[in-house]
């Protein structure tokens, strides 16, 4: 839930994540992305959102409240990713993501022109 601190609205991480996911779905359908959870992958500190862009490659987004700080596990995981040349953003707002993706991928689009992406087949 959003809070007011020093005359600034502080959105919760969940609210920020939801804004980012909605933005990715609507304006960056060319990014194949998913939400991560340490409980799913068994890795503490894994960034919240991971994706693959046809031009930018592998991208990672760790979401933090405006006043949020990385845990030691998150800082370590991000350090490892950056050591291997991965693109990682610590986002405090949707605006952070928009600006970062424009630098990496160009302006938001409505998909990849001229390319069709085959739907994933359901496994039996």
N, C-alpha and C positions, 0 to 999 in steps of 0.2 A: 504494500500500500504506500502511496506517495506521502512524503512528509515535507514539512516546511522547515528549512534550516537557514539562518542568515538571509532571509527573504528569497531563498532559492527553493524550488520544488525538487525534492530528492525522490526519484522513482525507485521502486524496489528492483532488484536484479530480475525478478520474474517479469515485471512490467517492461523493462528494457529488452529482455530476451524476446518477449512476445512482439514488440515493435520490430525488432530486427528480423525475426522469422517471417512476419507479415510482409516486410519490405523485400526480403529475398524471394518469397513466393511470387509477389506481384511484379516486381521490377527487375529481378535477376534470375529468371527461370533457367538461364544457361549454367548457373552454378548448381552442381549436384551437391547438396549439403544435408547434414543431419545433426541432431543434438546429441551430445555426449553426456554420459553419466558415469561417474567413477564406480557406481554399483554395477553397471552393465559391463564395463571393461576391466574392472578390478585395478585401475590405476588412479591413485590419488593425484589430484592436480591437473588432470586432463582438461583442456579448454572446453568451454560450454558448447561451441559450435565449430564444426569442421566441415570443409567443403573442397570441391575441386572445380576450378574454372578452366575452360579450354585454353585461354591465353595465359592467365596468371599462375596456373598450376594449383598446388595444394595450399589451402588457406586455413587459418585457425583464428577463432575469436573467443577471447575470455571476457565475460561480461562482469562488470563491477558497478555498484552504485557510485554516485558522484563522490561520496565520502568513503568508498570501499577500498580495501587494501588486499593485495595478494597474500594468500597463505604461503608458508614456506614450501609446501608441496607444489603449489601452483607456480611459484617463482622458479623452482628447480625444473619443473617440466617445461616451462616456457624457455628457460635457458638452454635446455637440451635441444628443443626444437630449433631455436635460433642458431645454435652451434652447427646444426645440420643444414642450415640455409633455408629453413621453413619460414613462411610469411605468417607472422603472428601479430594480432592487434589486441590490446587491452582496451575495451570499449566501455566508456562511461555513459554513452548515449547513442541513439540512432544516428545522430549527426556525425559522430566519430566514424561509424561504419560507412556511411554514405561517402564521406570525404576520402577514406582509405580505399574503398573499392573503386572510386573514380580514378585515383592515382594508379591503382594496379590494373584495372580492367577497362577503363574508359567509362563514359556516362552510362547510367542505367538504360537497359534496353528492354525489348519485349521478346528476347530470345536470340538465337543465332540465325541470322538471315541465310536462307538457302540451304540450311542443314536440318535434317530431320533426325530426331533422337528416337531410336526404337524404344518402345515401352519394355519395361522389365517383364520377363516371363515369370509366371507363378511357378514355384517349385511344387512338385507333386508330393 
